[in-house]
Structures are given as structure tokens and as C-alpha cells.
Amino acid sequence: MLDRRTMLAAGAALAASATPALAKAAKAAVSSQFPQGFLWGASTAPHQIEGNNTSSDLWFLENQQPTVFAAPSGDAANSFLLWEQDLDLAKAIGLNTYRFGIEWARIEPEKGLFSQAMLDHYARVIDGCRARGLAPVVTFSHFTAPRWFSAQGGWANPESAALFARFADKATRHFGDRIHAAITFNEPNILLLLQNANVPPELWAIQKLTLETAAKRLGVPRFLCANVAGLADLPDLQAGLLAAHKAGKAAIKAAAPRLPVGLSLAMMDDQAVGKGSLRDAKRQEMYGTWLDVAKADDFLGVQNYERALWGPQGRLPAPADAVRNWSGSEVWAPSLAGAVRYAHQATGVPILVSEHGVGTDDDTIRAAFIPAALTHLKAAIDDGVPVLGYCHWSLIDNFEWVFGYKPRFGLASYDPVTFARTPKPSAAVLGAIARANRV
């Protein structure tokens, strides 16, 4: 398939055969410079890096048997205490943005009990970003919720939207005036992708058993989380998250009217293969309702890690010669631009790349992947797609949910004993691009 850059290259070659002046003009038609004010960042999530998030729903699930989690989060990267080192790292890499989350379970550890100390903690992180020239992009819910919340049915509880809006109001009134942009929910559609990923039924069964075990331990009828659910839970879960996004956004806007608010979606670069491809139907299942909702938002966060080839019977395997990540999935640099193009086409709103990366122990793959993907992203910008910024996942290696600590996505590693952060060569690659604002 000919992409825009291939066509431009061909045009430049034809021009060169005519006159040097035309060749020079064709080459100058596309600049590698990103727009002024472009956000260059790295992303984290509170539960994945802070450690000892003992009041959260997922901590409760991680520390029981049976559980779907390969390991408990434990100390994680100890970032609750070492957040200043994380900000210094982001600044030293050459970034101008830091996307992180505030942990609801710390701010409201018991229903109706709000911690002034924890609100102040996250205010200090935001102020720390500002002091270092880092634009703070803040996620209000990155999968985790307070244990008490999930023990009353989580997002399936009719009260959930109002409870999330109350939390969002408290947080925004405390520090919303210093936030650059707010993301209500991180990947609320993630289980819809999993539903379409041909995963074995056993995975859904162990998730269901994990939740049933938690409910029995607490003596409640239903325990439900944003990223751990049974197949039968998905309709209730999606309805609750959709209502909570709208209520949360309204609360944030009421407290900080000028603060841009959106959500982030997990999106593959879905490609149709052959006659009768299921691509469009699958897109509707995985993103459709959320993309409709995002039309009313200030921006949409796109989180892309791979492409999906859809034939008439379902998803097709990646090419045999593909570069692979830690799990054996394809690493394909153009996928980010493909997902971004579709997201904007479907919503009409500006796009923030809120996550993009590769889980691998081979940092040379990451170092090559970043500039290749950004070259394609720049081509999308040149074609008129409004992209606000690029936040790489992740600033540091961290706790990767049900997979424990095996996948490594970080621009930096850390020592699990001393917690010392060590940048990888890929950090210098992204930093050089960010400082120059060009690939």
C-alpha cells in the first residue's frame, strides 16, 4: 500500500528528473518539525509505580488466592516517596510533559472520608511538574478504585457516577487550576479489546473466580473492577463507565471551566484484509460508543501498541517475519499514525497520544521504534490531523497489571532494592527528538 511519504518520495524523484529547482521544492514540502508547543512526555499510572496502594481494589485482588494476577504490586517503583526523582528523570531526558494519575483510593480511602494530606501530596506533584517546566497531564482514574467502591459493585453500582463526580470535584477544586489537561478514564474500553482478541475462555474464568473470591472474603454480593471482570459483567461495566465519564467531566468543568478534559482509549490500527473483512464491525464493538461520546470532549487520548489485521473470519496472524514484543505480538511502527488518523476521523476532536510504546527487554527495538513511529505520526499531522502531543509509555519499568513485573516498557529501569532509576539508550533517542521538536 502506498502511503503519503511513498508518494511524496516518488514525486520528488520525478521532479528531480525534470529540474533541480522542482526537486528542491518537493523535498521542502514536508518539514520534520513538529508544531510549536507540541507536548513531549512520558506516562505513568499511580498503582503501577507508587507502591503499597493498600486501600485499592486491585491490591485486594493481588493479595489473595486464587487471583488472576501473576504477582502483587508491592512496593512497585516506590514512586509515592520518590516522585521528585521521577520528575527529575523526565526533565533530564528532555521532555516537557508528564502524564500521571491521582489515586482515588488514597484520596478517599473510606467512603466519604477524604484525605487532605493526599490531596496535598498530589498538589505537590503538580507543582513539581510546573517548577521543572513539565506540563502536568492528570488521569483521574487509571483502572484502580477504592476497595470500598468496588465492594459495592464498582462501576455497575447505580451510585458510581455520582461518587466519581464527587471525587473529581474534590480533586479539581484542590489543584485543577494548575493542571494542563485532565483525562477522566484510562482505557475504559480495554476489556472490549480483550473480548475481541481471541483470548482463551480460561482467562475470563479466572477473572470471574478472582472477583467471586474477593466478594466472599468481604461478604458482599458483587466485587467489580475496571480492568478485571467476567464476560457477563461487561454490559454493566461499560454503562457505568460511560455515565461516570460524563458526570466526572461535568464536575471537573464546573470546578475548572478552562481545563481541557477528555478520556483515553485503547486503540489498535485496525486494517481490513480481503473481501468481507470484519474490521468495521470490530471497530464499532471496541470503540464505537466511546468515540461518539468523545465528540463532545476537548480532546481524545489515543493509546496504541499494535495493529490488527481483520479478515472475514476474524483477526489474522501477524507476518511471520515481524519484529516481536515480550509476548510475541507484532511491533509495527506505522500503527500509531493509523490509530490516530482513525480516531480523529471518527470524532473530529484533537488527539493526544497518551500512551505508545513497546514491552521488551531489548531496548534496541524501542530505540528504533520511537523515531520510526514518530515519522509516521508527523505525516498524519502534515495531512491535517491535529495532534497535541506524544506521551511514551512508560517513564520507568513498572507493575504491568495481571502480568506482574515481566513486561518492561520503561525509558528507564529501576533497582527493586535501592529503587535507583537508570535511563536506557531509548530515553536519549526520545529526548533528542523532544529537544529538537523534530524527528
N, C-alpha and C positions, 0 to 999 in steps of 0.2 A: 504494500500500500504506500502511495506517495504521500508524505507529509509535507507541510508547508516549507520546511527548510530544504527538503529534497528538491522541491520545485524552484525555490529561490536559487539553489546552487546550480540547477540546470539553466535557469535564466541567466545567471551570471556568466556561465560558460559560453552561452550563445552570444551574449553581449561582448565578451572578450574576443570572440572571433570576428566581431564587427569593428568595434573601436575600443581602445583603452579607456576613453572617457566614459563610454557607456558601461564598461565593466566596473569602473570605479564607482559609478553611481549605483549600480545594482548591489555592490558589496556594502555600500553605506546605507542601504535601505533599511536594514535591521541592525539596531545597536544592541550590544550585550549589556548595556547599562540598565539597571532596574529603576523603577520610578523613584523620584525623590520622596523621602520619608518612609520607604519600604521597611517593614518590620523584619528584622533578622533575629530569630530567637531559638530557644530550646525549651522543651516542655517537660513537666513532671506532674505527678499526682500525689496528693498528701499521703494516702495509705501506702503507696509504693515506695516512698523514700523516708517518711518521717520516723517510722518505728513505734512500737508499743501503743498502737491505737486501740486501747483496750475496751473502750466503750462502743466500738463499732460493730455492726452486724457481721462483717466478714471475719473479724478477729474471733468472734464466737464460733463461726463455722470452721475456721482453720484449725482451731484447737479442740477438736472433737474427733471421735471415730465412730462410724465411718465419715469420711469427708472427701469431696472432690478435689481438694487442694493437695498438691504434691508435697508442700511444706508450709509451715506457718511463717508469717511475715517477720515476727520477732522484732529485732532492732532495726531491720531494713538498713538504710544508709545513715541512720541516726540524724536525719536532717531536721528533725524538730529542734534539736540543740545546735546543729551545725549549719543552719540555713544561711548564715553570713558567708561561710565558705562556699556554698553553692552559688550565691550571688557574685562573689569574687571570681569564681571559676567562669561563670557566664561572661562577666565583664572582661576577664583576661583572654578568653577565646576570641573576643572581638564582636560579641553580639550586642544588640541594642534593645532586646526584648526578653522577658522571662515569663513563660506561661506556667502557672502553678495553681494549686487548688487550696481552698479553705475547707477544713474538715468539720462537717456538721456535728459529728459525734463528739468532738472536743468542745465545740461552742455550746451545744445543747445536750450534755451527757445524759440527762434525765428530762422527761417531757416537761416543758415549761420552765426548766432551770437553765438559765443562760449564764455562761461564764464570762465575766468582764475580763478576766485575765487572758482567756483565749482570744477574745475579740481584740484585745490589745496586742497579743502576740502577732496575729496576722496583720494588724495595722503596722507593726514594726517591720514586717517583711515587705509590705508595700512601700513604706517609706525608705527601706533599704534599697529597693529597686530604684526608686526615684533618685536617691543620692548617688547611685552608680550610673545613672543615665540609661537605666533599663526600663522600658515601658512594661508595667505590670498588667498582664492579661490573666484574669482570675476566673477559675472554674468553680462554680458553687456546688456542683455535685459530680464527682468523678467516681461513679459506681457505689461507693460506700454511703451508708446512712447510720444513724444511731441504732444500737441494738433494740432499744425500746420501740423504735419506729417500725422496724421490720418484724418485730414480735407481735405487732398489732395488724399484720397483714401487709406491711410495706406499701408499695405503690398501688396495691389492689384495694386498700382501705379507702372508703369514700372521703375520709378526712385528710388524705395525704396531700392533696394540692394546697389546701389551706395551711397545713403545717409547714410545707416547704416555703410557701409565700411568707409566712411569719418569720422563718429563719432568714430568708433572703432580705426581708425588710430590716431586721436587726443588724445584719452584717453590712448592708449598704448604707444605712444611716450612720454606722460607725466609721466606715472608711471608703465609701463609694466615690467620694469626691476626688480621691487620689488614684482610682483605677483607670487604666487606659481603655479596657474593653472587658465586658463580662460575658462568660459562657454559662448558661444555666445548667445544661446537662452534657456530659461527655458520652458520646456514642449510645444514646438511648435505644438505638436500633441494633445493637451488637448481637443480640440473640436471634434477631431475624436473619442476620447474615449466617449465623451458626446453623439455623434451621435449613438454610439453602446450601450448606457446604458439604453435604453428603457424609456428615459425621455419623458414626455408629450409634444405634439406639442405646447402647450401653452408657454412653456419655450422659444422655438425658436421664437415664435411670439412676445413675449415681448422683446427679444433681438433685433429683427428686428425693432420693433417700437422705442426702445431706440435709435438706430442708426439713424433712419429716423428723429426723433425729433431733434437730435444733428445736423444733416445736414441742416435741415430747420433753426435752430437757427443761423447757420453760413452762410447760403446762398450758400452751396456747394452741388454738386450732390451726393457725397458719403463720408460717415464717417465710417471708419472700424478699428477695434482693434484686437489685437492678441487673446484675450480671450472673446471677445463679438462680435458675428457675427450671421447672419442668415444662414440657411442651404444652401441657394443658393450661399452664399459667400465663402463656404469652398474650392472649387477648386482654385479660385483665391488666397485666403489666403495662402493655402499650397504651391502653386507655388512660391509666393513671399517670403515666409519664407525660403524655400529651397534655393532659389537664394541668399538670404541675408546671410544665414549661410555660404555658400561657399565664398561669397565676403568678409564677415566680418572676417572669419578665415584667408583668404589670406592677409587682411590688418593687422591683428594682427601679423601674422607670418613675414610679411615684416618689421614691426617695432621692433619685439622681436622674432627673429628666434628660440631661445631656449625655449620659453614659450610653455608648453603643452596646446593645445586647443581642446575642444570638445563641445558637446551640451548635454542637459539633456532631457530625455524622460519620460513621464508619462507611467508607465508600470504596468499592473496587473499581477498576477501569474495566467495565463490562463490555465485551466485544462479541458481536454476532458472527457465528460461523455457519455457513451453509443456509440452504432454504429451510424455512420453518424454525429458525433459531428461537429459543425461549428467552433471549436476552431482555426484551422489553417487558415481558411478563415478570421476570425475576427482578428487574429494576423496580417495578411497581410494588412487588411484595416487600423488598428490602428497604426502599427509601420513599416510596410514593407519598404516603400520608405526611411524613416528616418534611419532605420537600415542599408540599403545599403549605404547611404551617410556616416554614422558613420564609416564604414570600412576604410575610408581614414583619420580618425581623430586620435588624440593621445590617447584618452580615450572616454568612453561614461558614462555620468551621468545617473543613474537609480533612478527613484523616484517612490516608491512603497508604497501603503497604504492598498491594499486588493487583494484578489484572485477573479477570475471569473470562475464559473462552466458553461461550454458550452455544451448544449445538441444539438440534431439535429434540434430543432426549435428555438434555441436562448439561452439566458442566463437563468440559473436556479436559484431559490432562495437559499440562504444560509441555512444550517441546522437550524432547529427550536431552538436548544439549544445553538446556537452560542453566544459568547460574542459580544455585540454591541457597536458601537461608537455613537456619538451625533445624527447622522442622521438615526440610525437604521441599518447601514451596518455592516457586519461581521468584527470582529477583529480576525485575524488568523496569528499567529506569523511566520509560515513557508513560508508565501507568499513572503517575501523579498528574501530569498535564491532562490526560484523558478524563480522569475523575473530576478535575477542576472545571474543565470545559463543560461537562455534562451538568455539574452542579449549578453553574451559572446559567446555562441554557434553561434549566428546569425551574429556576427561582427568580432570575433577574436581579439578584442582590449581589453585593461584593463578596468575595471569597477570601477567607483567611485559611491558609494551610496551617491547621492547628496541631497536626501530627503527620510525620512522614519519616520512615527510617527502615532499618533492616536489623533483624536479630541474627547475629553471627559472632563467632569467636574470631573470625578472620577480618581484621579491621581494614585490610586492603580492599575488600569488597565494599565496605562502607565508604571508604575514601574515594573510590571510583564512582560509586553510585550517586553520591551527593551532587557533584558537578554535572553529571550526565542528566539526572532528573531535573536539575535547575535550568539546564539549557532548554529542555522541552517546555518547562514552565514559562520561561521567558518568551518562547514562541507563542504560547497561549496569550500572554499579556500583549504581545505585539499584534495579535489578532483581535484585541479589544476586550479580553476578559479582565475585569477589574479585580486584581489580586492585591490584597492589603499587606500580606507578609507571609513568611515561611518560618514555622517553628518545628525544629527537628525533634523527633523522639529518639532518644531522650538525653537530657543533660548528663545523667550518670546511669550506670547499670543499676537495676532495681528489682523489686519484687514483682514478678510478672504473673500475678493472679494465680489461677489454678495450676500454672506451670512452675510455680516456685521461683527459684533463682537460676534455673538453667538457661533461659534465653538472655542474651546480653545485647541491649540496644544502645548503650550509652556512648556518648562522645568522650566520656571519661569512665574509668573503672574506680573502684574503691576497695580498700583493705577491710575485710569484715571484722578485724580485731581493733585496728587503730582508726579505721574509717578515713584514712588519708585518701584524698582524691588524686588520681593520676590521669591527665589528659591523654587520649590516644592520638595517633597521627591524623585521624579523620577530623578531629577538632580543629587542627591547624588548617585543614582544607576548607572547612566551612568558614572559619574565622577570616581567612584571606578573602573569600568571596564577599562576606559581610562587610569587611572594612572597605573594600573597593566598590561595593554595591554593584558588582557585575561578575558574571561568570568568566 
